[in-house]
Amino acid sequence: MLFFNGSQKCNLRSESSKSAYIYKTDLVTDSSPKICNASRSSLKSPITSVSCSDHRDNMYAALKWAFLPFARTLAKLHYSSGVSIKLLPSYKCSFEDPVHVTVSGLNPHQRVDLRSKITDEGGRDFKASAIYQADDNGQIDLKRDSSAGGSFSGVEPMGLFWALKADLLSCKFRLKDVTRPALVDIEVISDDDKVLAKVTNERHCLSEGVRRSPVTEGRIRGTLFMPAGKGPFPGILDTYILKGGPFELRAALLAKKGFAVLALAYQNYQDLPKKADKFHLEYFEEGLDFLRRQPEVKGQKIGLLSISKSGDLALSMSTFLPDITATVWINGCNANSVVPLYYKHMCIPPLMFDLKKKKPTASGLVDMLDVMNDPMSKEGLPTVIPIERAPASFMFIASEDDMNWRSVYHAKLACDRLKAHGKNNYELVKYEKAGHFIEVPYMPFCLATFHVVLEQAVLFGGEPKAHSEAQVDAWQRVIRFFKKTLSS
């Protein structure tokens, strides 16, 4: 929230009052009734809104709540400088949308730091900063002006977002509650470390009219997202990494684009097995049947969206289950990996790994790139999924710097197999210097995090800027692919 003189102060104050949300310890408020009311309504049951995995994270989040009033009081000491930050077209946007950041009211050629911060659901802060110099009119425009250093340099309109990172090297941004916007604070800091202006970007996960419904139907667990309106809508079954829970953010953003999406969990979620020793394709078939039964989806085409381990699950679904029209595979494997896969009387054995091949790095993290066995080896061939049987269209998205496994190699093997059987129902998109977790635009970059199979922190590869550009481009390609293949 910003405080200025004259009419400028009044206009921005009215707008900023809308962004007094919970789980931020440093939002600026004043004594106006409108702001106080917004704060009170947002602070109902604050502790229960934070999801933490352990006692330390719970304690951290609780302390941030406890100090919220003090932070607001201290914040009132700032923002009398006449400096302002504008986010265009609005301080509110969808999570995957860019914003245009400008600063005005500075002295000509004044050097300042621009800092950004977002706090995830575990209470961990992700931060970025950059040095800028105002022009002759005391203005900074991130679409025009170069950063002189910090988290990034050069002209980077969304640098304050893609460069966000935590102090801990091994850390993945956590966002599960899509009913609340993610809040990115942006500050202008003077040479003497005073806050000259601040604004909060509300990055909304659910667009207006999108319906979110938890699913506990028979054995299946997940969340259904339905676009606004009566439909009909093409359907997408969205499966996530081996951790197994639903990736609700991606599903919610797809629903905004006009798709009915079931974010399907397959382990380590609610009453599902914490760590399955085998998977049954019938479970995923039940999820697809549930999606098809929805009145808004009945009779429409169905697609699959997958990443990492769920990539080979999606290839198996496309091959052995009927009526799959389109499949997006992101940084996966062309063979059934990790655990056996059963369907009726069939069993595909797993492509195994050799933990002796993991390598320590200077950072203390593990390089596991060569751990997985080659699917083209004698032992690996029975694990390869016969995707030439699938009638679906395929989009393979692969990162050349994926350190989880050799995604580009696996994607090429899948494409070569289709081509060898006279198929042309595929396309391959490769991204140089991108890492494993190609998710949604402006999701904070993850270089390393805990690996479920190795049960330790490992490198997942990539460089922040290149990875962010890949996420933006891949997202647009996925939307176009589904719109083309799933349209009636």
Summary of the structure (lengths in Angstrom):
residues: 488
radius of gyration: 23.8
end to end distance: 46.4
largest distance: 76.6
contacts: 1693
relative contact order: 0.10
helix: 27%
strand: 26%
